[in-house]
Amino acid sequence: MNIVSTTLSQSIESFKTFLLENDKSLNTIRSYTQDLNHFFKWIKKRYEPPHLISILTSTDLKDYERQLKSDSTIAPSTINRRLVALMKWSEFLVTSGSTNVNLSNNIKIKKVQKQNNIRWLTRKEVGKLLHMIELTKQQNYKKGMLHQAIVYLGVNLGLRVEEMCHTRISDIDFHRNIVNVNGKGDKHRIVPLTDNTKQVIVDWLKVRNQETEYLLVSSKSNYITTRAIQYILKKYSDLLRIEITPHSLRHTYCKQLAEHGVDIQSIAELAGHSSIDTTRIYVTPSIRELKDALKKTEF
């Protein structure tokens, strides 16, 4: 392979273009750029200009890794983020012809103990949300019933936002009290339909009006979009100053099951998790729970 003479500055611009062409988000591109600039600043102290890619060796990257890991003021997550940016950039240098060796081959990601930062709602917070929805029902009953149905599908059935949108009336068996869910990756699961949720769905169907196979509809369409559900919940988030998302409703469902003694395998099946490790977060204390515990025990 013919090596192209490229400077550090040129390489990062090319890398940003490459990321854009591969549909990476602006946040990802911004993060990679900041982390690479940190490395470039370090290299510029190590070598005189011109700062060409061709002067770099895997030893340089390994020395940079050692310095990051020896700095106790840098969080392990920040170290890993910087190293990942370096690894992605190194892979790009090979594919773009700037070097024929992956300079990051010897880099190792720092092992970090996983902390549970998952956000779910407390029963008190769910109560506040449902109270606010009751106020909406007083102003516009149909709209309020839609909002209540969305929340119940999340906190009482654990549906993902896409699953809410795609649920058909025919998926609900009101006699056997079950809901057939076609989940992520076309995986099918059955979720029990509890009394309160069943009643909310029945009440919603009485006012829904539109002729459509889908359970949830909007005022403008015979089906509701994920964006519409996110927008609805965002409005309640702003009103209550509580982070409420479709995913936090689903997390609440799983957490409530765990707190009431449901075993981890059953939670995984009810939630449609492909890995038991995903479910394990609900039986692991969250950061918020640890903080609350420390408030009660600190001297």
Secondary structure by P-SEA (a helix, b strand, c coil): cccccccaaaaaaaaaaaaaaacccaaaaaaaaaaaaaaaaaaaaacccccccccccaaaaaaaaaaaaacccccaaaaaaaaaaaaaaaaaaaaacccccccccccccccccccccbbbbcaaaaaaaaaaaaaaaaacaaaaaaaaaaaaaaccccccaaaaaacccccccccccbbbbbccccbbbbbbbcaaaaaaaaaaaacccccccccccccccccccaaaaaaaaaaaaaaacccccaaaaaaaaaaaaaaacccaaaaaaaacccccccccccccccaaaaaaaaaaccc
